[in-house]
Amino acid sequence: MQQDSVDAIKAHPRYQELVCSRKCFAWNLTVIMLVIYYGFILIIAFAPSLLGTPIADGAVTTIGMPVGVAIIVSAFVLTGIYVAKANSRFDALTKAIREDLQ
């Protein structure tokens, strides 16, 4: 790719919108996942008995098991949210940029 093409793309307002919106969205999802994960770690560190509480009287399974599963599922859900937005909004902006610059 020629340097003038790269400069034209970088100067395009829709490209700047794409970069900004994608970066902001990715950081928001990253912060959400970090809060979920480190919140779990902090509970393990400072209140382990909370996660060791049985789900019901006489149950063997503790609250920690479904919470751990929820953390793993939340990672998949957040990934799905990103993919859905990337396939709709970000791809549309990319297509618009390509059409404008051709």
DSSP file (Angstrom, degrees, kcal/mol; ACC not computed):
  #  RESIDUE AA STRUCTURE BP1 BP2  ACC     N-H-->O    O-->H-N    N-H-->O    O-->H-N    TCO  KAPPA ALPHA  PHI   PSI    X-CA   Y-CA   Z-CA
    1    1 A M              0   0    0      0, 0.0     2,-0.1     0, 0.0     0, 0.0   0.000 360.0 360.0 360.0 136.7    0.0    0.0    0.0
    2    2 A Q     >  -     0   0    0      1,-0.1     4,-2.0     4,-0.0     3,-0.4  -0.409 360.0-121.7 -74.8 150.2    1.3    3.4   -0.9
    3    3 A Q  H  > S+     0   0    0      1,-0.2     4,-2.5     2,-0.2     5,-0.2   0.847 112.9  56.1 -62.1 -35.0    2.0    6.0    1.8
    4    4 A D  H  > S+     0   0    0      2,-0.2     4,-2.0     1,-0.2    -1,-0.2   0.856 106.8  50.2 -67.4 -32.6   -0.4    8.5    0.3
    5    5 A S  H  > S+     0   0    0     -3,-0.4     4,-2.3     2,-0.2    -2,-0.2   0.908 110.6  49.4 -67.4 -42.3   -3.2    5.8    0.4
    6    6 A V  H  X S+     0   0    0     -4,-2.0     4,-2.6     1,-0.2    -2,-0.2   0.921 111.7  48.7 -62.3 -43.8   -2.4    5.2    4.1
    7    7 A D  H  X S+     0   0    0     -4,-2.5     4,-1.8     1,-0.2    -1,-0.2   0.884 110.3  51.5 -64.1 -38.9   -2.5    8.9    4.8
    8    8 A A  H  X S+     0   0    0     -4,-2.0     4,-0.8     2,-0.2    -1,-0.2   0.901 111.6  47.1 -65.6 -40.4   -5.8    9.3    3.0
    9    9 A I  H >< S+     0   0    0     -4,-2.3     3,-0.9     1,-0.2     6,-0.2   0.943 112.3  49.0 -65.4 -47.0   -7.3    6.5    5.0
   10   10 A K  H 3< S+     0   0    0     -4,-2.6    -1,-0.2     1,-0.3    -2,-0.2   0.809 111.7  50.0 -63.9 -29.4   -6.0    7.9    8.3
   11   11 A A  H 3< S+     0   0    0     -4,-1.8    -1,-0.3    -5,-0.2    -2,-0.2   0.617  84.7 109.7 -83.7 -13.2   -7.3   11.3    7.5
   12   12 A H    <X  -     0   0    0     -3,-0.9     4,-2.0    -4,-0.8     3,-0.3  -0.442  68.1-139.5 -67.7 131.3  -10.8   10.0    6.6
   13   13 A P  H  > S+     0   0    0      0, 0.0     4,-2.1     0, 0.0    -1,-0.1   0.857 102.2  52.4 -61.6 -35.7  -13.4   11.1    9.2
   14   14 A R  H  > S+     0   0    0      2,-0.2     4,-2.5     1,-0.2     5,-0.1   0.846 107.0  53.2 -70.2 -31.9  -15.2    7.7    9.2
   15   15 A Y  H  > S+     0   0    0     -3,-0.3     4,-2.8    -6,-0.2     5,-0.2   0.922 109.4  48.2 -65.5 -43.3  -11.8    5.9    9.7
   16   16 A Q  H  X S+     0   0    0     -4,-2.0     4,-2.3     1,-0.2    -2,-0.2   0.886 112.1  49.6 -63.8 -38.1  -11.2    8.1   12.8
   17   17 A E  H  X S+     0   0    0     -4,-2.1     4,-2.8     2,-0.2     5,-0.3   0.911 111.3  49.9 -64.3 -42.7  -14.8    7.3   14.0
   18   18 A L  H  X S+     0   0    0     -4,-2.5     4,-2.5     2,-0.2     5,-0.3   0.939 112.6  45.8 -61.1 -48.9  -14.1    3.6   13.4
   19   19 A V  H  X S+     0   0    0     -4,-2.8     4,-2.3     1,-0.2     5,-0.2   0.927 116.5  45.2 -62.4 -45.7  -10.9    3.6   15.4
   20   20 A C  H  X S+     0   0    0     -4,-2.3     4,-2.7    -5,-0.2     5,-0.2   0.935 115.8  44.6 -65.9 -47.3  -12.3    5.6   18.2
   21   21 A S  H  X S+     0   0    0     -4,-2.8     4,-2.3    -5,-0.2     5,-0.2   0.890 115.4  47.8 -68.0 -37.7  -15.5    3.6   18.6
   22   22 A R  H  X S+     0   0    0     -4,-2.5     4,-2.5    -5,-0.3    -1,-0.2   0.914 114.1  47.0 -68.0 -42.0  -13.8    0.3   18.3
   23   23 A K  H  X S+     0   0    0     -4,-2.3     4,-2.4    -5,-0.3    -2,-0.2   0.932 114.2  46.4 -65.7 -45.3  -11.2    1.2   20.8
   24   24 A C  H  X S+     0   0    0     -4,-2.7     4,-2.3    -5,-0.2    -2,-0.2   0.916 114.2  48.0 -63.4 -43.2  -13.7    2.6   23.3
   25   25 A F  H  X S+     0   0    0     -4,-2.3     4,-2.3    -5,-0.2    -1,-0.2   0.920 112.0  49.0 -64.4 -43.8  -16.0   -0.4   23.0
   26   26 A A  H  X S+     0   0    0     -4,-2.5     4,-2.2     1,-0.2    -1,-0.2   0.903 111.8  49.1 -63.7 -41.0  -13.1   -2.8   23.4
   27   27 A W  H  X S+     0   0    0     -4,-2.4     4,-2.7     2,-0.2    -1,-0.2   0.894 109.2  52.9 -66.4 -38.7  -11.8   -1.0   26.5
   28   28 A N  H  X S+     0   0    0     -4,-2.3     4,-2.2     1,-0.2    -2,-0.2   0.936 111.7  45.1 -61.3 -45.2  -15.3   -1.0   28.0
   29   29 A L  H  X S+     0   0    0     -4,-2.3     4,-2.3     2,-0.2    -1,-0.2   0.873 112.2  53.0 -65.9 -36.1  -15.7   -4.7   27.5
   30   30 A T  H  X S+     0   0    0     -4,-2.2     4,-2.6     2,-0.2    -2,-0.2   0.925 109.2  48.2 -63.5 -44.8  -12.1   -5.2   28.9
   31   31 A V  H  X S+     0   0    0     -4,-2.7     4,-2.6     2,-0.2     5,-0.2   0.912 110.5  51.9 -63.0 -42.5  -13.0   -3.2   32.0
   32   32 A I  H  X S+     0   0    0     -4,-2.2     4,-2.3     1,-0.2    -1,-0.2   0.936 112.2  45.7 -59.3 -46.7  -16.2   -5.2   32.5
   33   33 A M  H  X S+     0   0    0     -4,-2.3     4,-2.9     1,-0.2     5,-0.2   0.897 112.5  50.5 -66.0 -39.4  -14.3   -8.5   32.3
   34   34 A L  H  X S+     0   0    0     -4,-2.6     4,-2.9     2,-0.2     5,-0.4   0.898 110.0  50.1 -65.4 -39.7  -11.5   -7.3   34.6
   35   35 A V  H  X S+     0   0    0     -4,-2.6     4,-1.9    -5,-0.2    -2,-0.2   0.925 113.5  46.4 -63.2 -43.9  -14.1   -6.2   37.2
   36   36 A I  H  X S+     0   0    0     -4,-2.3     4,-1.7    -5,-0.2    -2,-0.2   0.955 118.2  41.2 -62.2 -50.2  -15.8   -9.5   37.0
   37   37 A Y  H  X S+     0   0    0     -4,-2.9     4,-2.1     1,-0.2    -2,-0.2   0.953 119.2  42.0 -67.2 -51.2  -12.6  -11.5   37.2
   38   38 A Y  H  X S+     0   0    0     -4,-2.9     4,-2.6     1,-0.2    -1,-0.2   0.799 110.0  59.1 -71.3 -26.1  -10.8   -9.5   39.8
   39   39 A G  H  X S+     0   0    0     -4,-1.9     4,-2.1    -5,-0.4    -1,-0.2   0.919 107.5  47.3 -61.6 -42.6  -14.0   -9.2   41.9
   40   40 A F  H  X S+     0   0    0     -4,-1.7     4,-2.3     2,-0.2    -2,-0.2   0.922 112.1  49.3 -63.0 -45.2  -14.1  -13.0   42.0
   41   41 A I  H  X S+     0   0    0     -4,-2.1     4,-2.3     1,-0.2    -2,-0.2   0.896 110.3  51.0 -62.7 -40.9  -10.4  -13.1   43.0
   42   42 A L  H  X S+     0   0    0     -4,-2.6     4,-2.9     2,-0.2     5,-0.4   0.878 108.9  51.0 -66.1 -36.8  -11.0  -10.5   45.7
   43   43 A I  H  X S+     0   0    0     -4,-2.1     4,-2.4     2,-0.2     7,-0.2   0.912 110.3  49.9 -65.1 -41.0  -13.9  -12.5   47.1
   44   44 A I  H  < S+     0   0    0     -4,-2.3    -2,-0.2     1,-0.2    -1,-0.2   0.909 116.2  43.1 -60.7 -41.1  -11.7  -15.5   47.2
   45   45 A A  H  < S+     0   0    0     -4,-2.3    -2,-0.2    -5,-0.2    -1,-0.2   0.905 128.9  22.5 -73.1 -42.4   -9.0  -13.5   49.0
   46   46 A F  H  < S+     0   0    0     -4,-2.9    -3,-0.2     1,-0.2    -2,-0.2   0.632 135.0  23.8-107.9 -16.1  -11.1  -11.6   51.5
   47   47 A A    >X  +     0   0    0     -4,-2.4     3,-1.3    -5,-0.4     4,-0.9  -0.320  62.1 152.7-145.1  58.5  -14.3  -13.6   51.9
   48   48 A P  H 3> S+     0   0    0      0, 0.0     4,-1.2     0, 0.0     3,-0.2   0.797  72.0  64.4 -63.5 -26.9  -13.7  -17.3   51.0
   49   49 A S  H 34 S+     0   0    0      1,-0.2     4,-0.4     2,-0.2    -5,-0.1   0.803  93.5  63.0 -67.0 -25.8  -16.4  -18.5   53.3
   50   50 A L  H X4 S+     0   0    0     -3,-1.3     3,-0.9     1,-0.2    13,-0.3   0.933 108.0  40.3 -61.7 -46.0  -18.9  -16.7   51.1
   51   51 A L  H 3< S+     0   0    0     -4,-0.9    13,-2.3     1,-0.2    14,-0.3   0.692 110.9  60.3 -76.6 -17.5  -18.1  -18.8   48.1
   52   52 A G  T 3< S+     0   0    0     -4,-1.2    -1,-0.2    11,-0.2    -2,-0.2   0.439  77.5 113.7 -88.2   0.1  -17.9  -21.9   50.3
   53   53 A T  S <  S-     0   0    0     -3,-0.9    10,-2.6    -4,-0.4    11,-0.2  -0.550  74.5-114.1 -72.2 130.5  -21.5  -21.6   51.4
   54   54 A P  B     -A   62   0A   0      0, 0.0     8,-0.3     0, 0.0     6,-0.1  -0.311  16.0-126.3 -63.0 149.2  -23.7  -24.5   50.2
   55   55 A I  S    S+     0   0    0      6,-2.5     2,-0.3     1,-0.1     7,-0.1   0.899  90.7   2.5 -63.0 -41.5  -26.4  -23.6   47.7
   56   56 A A  S >  S-     0   0    0      5,-0.4     3,-2.3     0, 0.0     2,-0.1  -0.922 100.0 -71.4-140.1 164.2  -29.0  -25.2   49.8
   57   57 A D  T 3  S+     0   0    0     -2,-0.3     3,-0.1     1,-0.3    -2,-0.0  -0.388 121.8   8.1 -58.8 127.3  -29.1  -27.0   53.2
   58   58 A G  T 3  S+     0   0    0      1,-0.3    -1,-0.3    -2,-0.1     2,-0.2   0.420  97.4 135.9  81.9  -1.9  -27.4  -30.3   52.9
   59   59 A A    <   -     0   0    0     -3,-2.3    -1,-0.3     1,-0.1     0, 0.0  -0.503  48.0-153.2 -79.8 148.7  -26.1  -29.6   49.3
   60   60 A V  S    S+     0   0    0     -2,-0.2     2,-0.2    -3,-0.1    -1,-0.1   0.803  73.3  85.7 -86.9 -34.3  -22.6  -30.4   48.4
   61   61 A T        -     0   0    0     -7,-0.1    -6,-2.5     1,-0.1    -5,-0.4  -0.498  69.7-149.9 -73.3 133.4  -22.3  -27.8   45.7
   62   62 A T  B >   -A   54   0A   0     -8,-0.3     3,-1.0    -2,-0.2   -10,-0.1  -0.499  28.5-104.4 -98.9 170.6  -21.3  -24.4   47.0
   63   63 A I  T 3> S+     0   0    0    -10,-2.6     4,-1.7   -13,-0.3     5,-0.2   0.792 114.2  70.4 -62.4 -28.4  -22.1  -20.9   45.7
   64   64 A G  H 3> S+     0   0    0    -13,-2.3     4,-2.5   -11,-0.2    -1,-0.2   0.812  90.0  59.9 -61.6 -32.1  -18.6  -20.7   44.3
   65   65 A M  H <> S+     0   0    0     -3,-1.0     4,-2.3   -14,-0.3     5,-0.2   0.969 108.9  38.9 -65.7 -54.8  -19.3  -23.3   41.6
   66   66 A P  H  > S+     0   0    0      0, 0.0     4,-2.5     0, 0.0    -1,-0.2   0.853 115.7  54.5 -66.1 -29.9  -22.1  -21.4   39.8
   67   67 A V  H  X S+     0   0    0     -4,-1.7     4,-1.8     2,-0.2    -2,-0.2   0.931 109.2  47.9 -65.6 -43.5  -20.3  -18.1   40.3
   68   68 A G  H  X S+     0   0    0     -4,-2.5     4,-1.9     2,-0.2    -1,-0.2   0.905 112.4  48.4 -61.6 -42.1  -17.2  -19.6   38.6
   69   69 A V  H  X S+     0   0    0     -4,-2.3     4,-2.8     1,-0.2    -1,-0.2   0.900 108.6  54.7 -64.3 -40.0  -19.3  -20.9   35.7
   70   70 A A  H  X S+     0   0    0     -4,-2.5     4,-2.4     1,-0.2    -1,-0.2   0.861 105.8  52.9 -62.2 -35.1  -20.9  -17.5   35.4
   71   71 A I  H  X S+     0   0    0     -4,-1.8     4,-1.5     2,-0.2    -1,-0.2   0.926 110.9  45.7 -65.9 -44.1  -17.5  -15.9   35.1
   72   72 A I  H  X S+     0   0    0     -4,-1.9     4,-1.4     1,-0.2     3,-0.2   0.924 114.2  48.4 -64.3 -43.7  -16.6  -18.2   32.3
   73   73 A V  H  X S+     0   0    0     -4,-2.8     4,-2.6     1,-0.2    -2,-0.2   0.881 105.7  58.8 -64.1 -37.9  -19.9  -17.7   30.5
   74   74 A S  H  X S+     0   0    0     -4,-2.4     4,-2.8     1,-0.2    -1,-0.2   0.863 101.8  54.7 -61.8 -34.7  -19.6  -14.0   30.9
   75   75 A A  H  X S+     0   0    0     -4,-1.5     4,-2.0    -3,-0.2    -1,-0.2   0.918 110.6  45.4 -63.2 -42.5  -16.3  -14.1   28.9
   76   76 A F  H  X S+     0   0    0     -4,-1.4     4,-2.5     2,-0.2    -2,-0.2   0.894 113.2  50.3 -66.6 -39.4  -18.2  -15.9   26.1
   77   77 A V  H  X S+     0   0    0     -4,-2.6     4,-2.5     2,-0.2    -2,-0.2   0.933 110.8  48.2 -65.1 -45.7  -21.1  -13.4   26.3
   78   78 A L  H  X S+     0   0    0     -4,-2.8     4,-2.2     1,-0.2    -1,-0.2   0.882 111.5  50.9 -63.4 -37.3  -18.8  -10.4   26.1
   79   79 A T  H  X S+     0   0    0     -4,-2.0     4,-2.6    -5,-0.2    -1,-0.2   0.920 110.2  49.8 -63.6 -43.1  -17.0  -11.9   23.2
   80   80 A G  H  X S+     0   0    0     -4,-2.5     4,-2.6     2,-0.2    -2,-0.2   0.884 108.8  52.3 -62.0 -39.2  -20.3  -12.5   21.5
   81   81 A I  H  X S+     0   0    0     -4,-2.5     4,-2.2     2,-0.2    -1,-0.2   0.922 111.1  47.3 -62.5 -44.0  -21.3   -8.9   22.1
   82   82 A Y  H  X S+     0   0    0     -4,-2.2     4,-3.0     1,-0.2    -2,-0.2   0.931 112.5  48.6 -63.4 -45.0  -18.1   -7.7   20.6
   83   83 A V  H  X S+     0   0    0     -4,-2.6     4,-2.6     1,-0.2    -2,-0.2   0.902 110.6  51.6 -62.8 -41.0  -18.5  -10.0   17.5
   84   84 A A  H  X S+     0   0    0     -4,-2.6     4,-1.2     2,-0.2     5,-0.2   0.924 114.0  43.0 -62.5 -44.0  -22.1   -8.8   17.0
   85   85 A K  H  X>S+     0   0    0     -4,-2.2     5,-1.7     2,-0.2     4,-1.1   0.899 113.9  51.6 -69.6 -38.7  -21.1   -5.2   17.1
   86   86 A A  I  <>S+     0   0    0     -4,-3.0     5,-1.7     1,-0.2    -2,-0.2   0.900 110.4  49.0 -63.6 -39.7  -18.0   -5.8   14.9
   87   87 A N  I  <5S+     0   0    0     -4,-2.6    -1,-0.2    -5,-0.2    -2,-0.2   0.740 125.0  27.8 -73.3 -22.0  -20.2   -7.6   12.3
   88   88 A S  I  X5S+     0   0    0     -4,-1.2     4,-1.5    -5,-0.2    -3,-0.2   0.850 132.1  19.7-101.7 -71.9  -22.7   -4.8   12.2
   89   89 A R  I  X5S+     0   0    0     -4,-1.1     4,-2.2    -5,-0.2    -3,-0.2   0.942 127.0  43.4 -70.2 -51.0  -21.4   -1.4   13.1
   90   90 A F  I  ><S+     0   0    0     -5,-1.7     4,-2.3     1,-0.2    -1,-0.2   0.896 115.4  48.2 -69.0 -39.5  -17.6   -1.8   12.5
   91   91 A D  H  ><S+     0   0    0     -5,-1.7     4,-2.4    -6,-0.3    -1,-0.2   0.873 110.4  52.9 -66.9 -35.7  -18.0   -3.7    9.3
   92   92 A A  H  X S+     0   0    0     -4,-1.5     4,-2.3     2,-0.2    -2,-0.2   0.914 110.2  47.4 -65.1 -41.8  -20.5   -1.1    8.0
   93   93 A L  H  X S+     0   0    0     -4,-2.2     4,-2.3     2,-0.2    -2,-0.2   0.909 111.6  51.0 -65.2 -40.7  -18.0    1.7    8.7
   94   94 A T  H  X S+     0   0    0     -4,-2.3     4,-2.4     1,-0.2    -2,-0.2   0.913 110.7  48.7 -61.8 -42.8  -15.2   -0.3    7.1
   95   95 A K  H  X S+     0   0    0     -4,-2.4     4,-2.5     1,-0.2    -1,-0.2   0.909 110.6  50.8 -64.2 -42.1  -17.3   -0.8    4.0
   96   96 A A  H  X S+     0   0    0     -4,-2.3     4,-2.2     2,-0.2    -2,-0.2   0.889 109.7  50.5 -63.4 -38.9  -18.3    2.9    3.9
   97   97 A I  H  X S+     0   0    0     -4,-2.3     4,-2.0     2,-0.2    -2,-0.2   0.933 110.5  49.2 -64.4 -45.7  -14.6    3.9    4.1
   98   98 A R  H  X S+     0   0    0     -4,-2.4     4,-0.8     1,-0.2    -2,-0.2   0.921 112.0  48.3 -59.0 -44.8  -13.7    1.6    1.3
   99   99 A E  H >< S+     0   0    0     -4,-2.5     3,-0.5     1,-0.2    -1,-0.2   0.886 111.4  50.3 -65.2 -38.6  -16.5    2.9   -0.9
  100  100 A D  H 3< S+     0   0    0     -4,-2.2    -1,-0.2     1,-0.2    -2,-0.2   0.857 113.0  45.7 -66.8 -34.7  -15.5    6.5   -0.2
  101  101 A L  H 3<        0   0    0     -4,-2.0    -1,-0.2     1,-0.2    -2,-0.2   0.492 360.0 360.0 -92.7  -2.8  -11.8    6.0   -1.0
  102  102 A Q    <<        0   0    0     -4,-0.8    -1,-0.2    -3,-0.5    -2,-0.1   0.465 360.0 360.0 -93.9 360.0  -12.3    4.0   -4.3
